[in-house]
Amino acid sequence: MPLLMHCSDVQPQMRLAEAFRWQGRTMLPGGKMLTPDDIDTLRRRYPDVTLKIGDPVLDAMVNFEDDSRDREVAATAQAQVASTLADVQDRFASRTSIASVNYNAIRDAAASVIDYLKANPVSAALLRRQNTPDNYLSDHSGSVFYLSIVLGSAIREYVTAERRRQTSAGNLSNSLAMDLTPLGLGAMLMDIAMFSLPQVFKPNYVLTDDDRQLIREHPVAGAEMLPDSLPAGVKMIARCHHENYDGTGYPDAMPGLNLHVFVRIVRICDAFVAVTSDRVHRRSKTPARAMWEMLRGPTARHYDPVLMKVFHSLIQPFPIGGKIRLSDGRYGVVVRYNRRDSFRPQMVIAFDAKGERVPTESLTAPFYPGEGPESSLKLASFAGEDLSYLDTATPAEPLAETDWDTITTPLEACYP
């Protein structure tokens, strides 16, 4: 399992396990031994990137969790949804009538992907973050669809288990099963009114007042565009996906308990995908920071707290192989996810405070920070980000509501 190292941590003679790619181009090939010039260029031109570094010695000594299947399933599901929506975008771009969109094909595609995910159950590992806004809207919808179905599946399993526990017969009728197709379709089509505004996702595009008004109104416009023949609930998700749990959202400012569970699911997934998207959201955040803010921090009031706890158990902000500096100065490497608390992954200390490799004979057993013999250890930083906020006991003050007169990208409407 390659180590994921911030470019500030890599050293000469380290070997790339995978090619370093940037905006679709291969900048450094996989297998390359890094030179001082390579590292200087990386730190100067790509200061925020993480690289996959081969480490056969550590790989032979430690049993890393294999998350490759999860990532493969996620990538496949996202790609299928994005491909389906590309035709819708093309029709908008060519000013084709919305009536010509084949919604039956979209519904079949959603059902197909849901069936695929049923046959390939996964926990939601860290999603690929966007490095380019090209085709961003369909990619965004694909990611929101995937996370919504994974979260919806987890909620369905929980509800089913609770009903079985409370039912003396121990089984459920089909009428109690939660159909996830409307959830998937709603996640796919919630931003359909935005497909006619591809320019607003361009890197240096400056929003006009008309753009801001259309972005604000896109939930209502999208719901009105969708045909009544779609399954019940799809138009509701499109209309309400910017409603907040605390009743401060748009367009109806409905309090959370009045919102359907599918709306609350999509709201969480939409916000998380939007705010972790590199180079598109001006206040882009790491998955760890976004998860903390949504679960415990200044934006938590916008999201269903019960659903957020489930979401936290599914999303893993620190990837397998990630090199994390600990509070005592040493560096741990993530070897296994923690489904109880994703902020505390299982680790092995592999580097000392100087960044030097710990001798093989000195490697300790994998541990969870804050537990057992390592109960005093905390996560200090990862990929250049200070992680001290993870141990903040008191939530920060809530962020100000979205100022529609000053937003600079459409994704600022999604988060908080």
Secondary structure, DSSP 8 states (H G I E B T S, - for coil): --EEEETTT--TT-BBSS-EEETTEEEE-TT-B--HHHHHHHHHH-TT-EEEE--HHHHHHS-----HHHHHHHHHHHHHHHHHHHHHHHHHHTT--GGGS-HHHHHHHHHHHHHHHHHS----------S--TTHHHHHHHHHHHHHHHHHHHHHHHHHHHHHHH-TT----GGGS---HHHHHHHHHTTGGGGG-GGGGSTT----HHHHHHHHHHHHHHHHHS-TTS-TTHHHHHHHTT--TBS--SSS--BGGGS-HHHHHHHHHHHHHHHT-TTTSTT---HHHHHHHHHTSTTGGGS-HHHHHHHHHH--SS-TTBEEEETTS-EEEEEE--SS-TTS-EEEEEE-TTS-B--GGG----B-TTSGGGTT--EEEETTEE-GGGG--S---------TTT--SGGGGT--
